[in-house]
Amino acid sequence: MTPQALRIRPLEPADEAPLTAVLTPVFRAGDSYTLDPDLPDAAYCAYWTSPGHEVFVAEDAHGALLGTYYMRPNQGGGGAHICNCGYITAVHARGRGVARAMLAHSLELAPKRGFRAMQYNFVVATNTRAIATWQAAGFREVGRLPGAFKHPQQGYVDALVMMKQFGTEA
């Protein structure tokens, strides 16, 4: 997908229904996020848009929602200088560069928001496409949680902690 064909903008109230339609199949699959796959659809949207999450959507030239991400401080207090993001690409838009575009947007925005690094706390090890995307952008594995995620098809699999610092080669 070319940058001209994709627009990333802040979430608006009118986006709730299409946002829920993007989130629900991913959370229901239960293979990449730790939310209960049996929650009502509205609970997924409420989680994604919870207080403290700055939410963005990626849309095509016709305004169709192709993905979404949120940014928030990873922790409070002494850990608030590190951000955390969650990304979801609509099932029908996978493989079109949407996740890479949202990642690039978040990496550009995070330092402007005062963050010194970005950390992903729980990347399911079987989510190899996401891991490859994060690694290509300079993220490194800083921790591994053995058997921390119960995958619906593969059983207990590891979860990774990944991090990228800004303005350093570390």
C-alpha positions in Angstrom: 0.0 0.0 0.0 1.4 3.4 -0.9 1.6 6.2 1.6 -0.8 8.2 -0.5 -3.4 5.4 -0.4 -3.3 5.3 3.4 -4.3 8.0 5.9 -3.6 7.7 9.6 -5.6 10.0 11.8 -6.9 10.2 15.4 -10.0 8.2 16.2 -13.3 10.0 16.0 -16.7 9.2 17.7 -18.2 8.1 14.3 -15.5 5.4 14.0 -16.9 3.2 16.8 -18.8 0.7 14.6 -16.0 0.2 12.0 -13.4 0.1 14.8 -15.4 -2.7 16.5 -15.6 -4.5 13.2 -11.8 -4.4 12.9 -11.1 -5.4 16.5 -13.6 -8.2 17.0 -12.3 -10.8 14.6 -8.7 -10.4 16.0 -9.7 -10.6 19.6 -12.2 -13.5 18.9 -9.4 -15.5 17.2 -7.5 -15.5 20.5 -4.1 -16.0 19.0 -2.4 -12.7 19.5 -4.0 -10.7 22.4 -4.8 -11.8 25.9 -8.4 -10.6 25.9 -11.0 -13.2 26.5 -12.3 -14.2 23.1 -15.8 -14.6 24.4 -16.3 -11.0 25.5 -19.1 -8.9 23.9 -18.0 -6.9 20.9 -18.5 -3.6 22.8 -16.0 -4.7 25.5 -13.2 -4.9 22.8 -13.9 -1.4 21.7 -14.0 -0.2 25.3 -10.7 -1.8 26.0 -9.0 -0.3 22.9 -10.3 3.2 23.7 -9.9 3.1 27.4 -8.7 6.2 29.3 -5.0 6.8 28.7 -5.0 5.3 25.2 -4.4 7.7 22.4 -6.1 5.9 19.5 -5.5 6.2 15.8 -7.1 4.6 12.7 -5.6 3.9 9.3 -8.0 4.3 6.4 -7.9 3.9 2.7 -8.6 6.6 0.1 -12.3 5.8 0.4 -12.4 6.1 4.2 -12.6 2.4 4.9 -10.9 1.4 8.2 -7.9 -0.8 7.5 -6.3 -0.8 10.9 -5.9 0.9 14.3 -3.3 1.4 17.0 -3.1 3.0 20.4 -0.3 4.6 22.3 -0.1 5.0 26.0 2.6 5.2 28.8 3.7 1.7 29.5 3.7 2.4 33.2 2.9 5.3 35.5 5.4 7.4 37.5 9.0 6.5 37.0 8.1 4.3 33.9 5.9 6.9 32.1 8.7 7.9 29.8 8.4 4.5 27.9 5.3 4.1 25.7 3.4 1.0 24.8 1.4 0.5 21.6 -1.1 -2.1 20.4 -1.7 -2.5 16.6 -4.5 -4.3 14.7 -4.8 -4.6 11.0 -8.2 -5.5 9.6 -8.2 -9.2 8.5 -9.0 -8.2 4.9 -6.1 -5.7 4.8 -3.3 -7.9 6.0 -0.2 -8.1 3.9 -0.7 -4.6 2.4 1.7 -2.6 4.6 -0.9 -1.3 7.0 0.9 -2.4 10.2 4.3 -1.1 8.9 2.6 2.3 8.2 1.0 2.4 11.6 4.3 1.5 13.2 6.2 4.2 11.3 3.5 6.7 12.4 3.8 5.7 16.1 7.6 5.7 16.0 7.5 9.3 14.6 4.9 10.4 17.1 6.2 8.8 20.3 9.3 11.1 20.7 7.1 14.1 20.0 4.9 13.0 22.9 8.1 12.9 25.1 8.6 9.1 25.2 12.2 7.9 25.2 11.4 4.3 24.1 8.7 2.0 23.0 8.1 -1.4 24.7 5.8 -4.2 23.7 5.1 -6.2 26.9 3.6 -9.4 25.5 4.3 -10.3 21.9 3.1 -13.9 21.3 6.0 -15.8 19.8 3.9 -17.5 17.1 3.0 -14.0 15.8 6.0 -14.2 13.4 4.8 -11.5 11.0 4.5 -8.9 13.7 7.9 -9.9 15.2 9.6 -9.6 11.8 8.0 -6.2 11.4 9.1 -5.0 14.8 12.6 -6.3 14.3 12.9 -4.7 10.9 12.1 -1.4 12.6 14.9 -1.9 15.2 13.1 -3.5 18.1 15.0 -6.1 20.0 13.9 -8.9 22.3 14.7 -7.9 25.8 12.8 -10.7 27.6 11.1 -14.0 27.0 8.2 -15.4 29.1 8.2 -19.2 28.6 4.8 -20.7 28.0 3.1 -17.5 29.1 0.3 -17.6 26.4 -2.2 -20.3 25.8 -2.6 -20.3 22.0 -5.9 -21.8 20.9 -4.3 -24.2 18.4 -0.6 -24.5 19.5 -1.0 -24.7 23.3 1.4 -22.9 25.6 3.8 -20.7 23.7 6.3 -18.1 24.8 5.6 -14.3 24.9 8.3 -11.8 24.1 9.1 -8.4 25.6 10.4 -6.2 22.8 11.8 -2.7 23.0 13.2 0.1 20.9 15.0 3.2 22.4 14.8 6.5 20.6 17.9 8.5 19.8 20.4 5.7 20.7 21.9 2.7 19.0 21.4 0.6 22.2 
